[in-house]
Amino acid sequence: MADEHDVVVLTRSEYAALYTDAATWRELWASEHVRDLLAEWREWRERRDLSASTADMAALVDWRAVAAAPTYAELQRRRNTFDSPPRTPEQIRAQARWSWRVFMTQGRAA
C-alpha cells in the first residue's frame, strides 16, 4: 500500500524531460562505439581496483622483517665459514656408529 511519502508527482515538463533523457540513453546504448568505450572504461576500472587491492595487500607485509632476512650471498658466506675444522671420513663413520648405538639402546626404550 502506497504511503503519501512514497508518491512522487511530476509535472508534464519534468515527465517529458525524463522521457527524452531515457530515449537519449537508449540511443546511446545502441551505438557500437559507445558500447566499446564503456567496455574499455569497465576494464580500466577493474584494473584500477585490482591495483588498489594489490597495494592494500602489500601494505599488510612487514617489509622490515623481509629486508632483515639474510640474502643468498650472506647464506653462502655462512656456509663457507666453519666453527670447527672439517672431519675426515673415518671420523664421520665413527660418529655415525656411535649415534646408531645410542639410538638402538636409548631410542627403542623411549
Helices and strands as residue ranges (DSSP letters): H 12-30, H 32-59, H 63-68, H 72-79, H 89-102, I 103-107
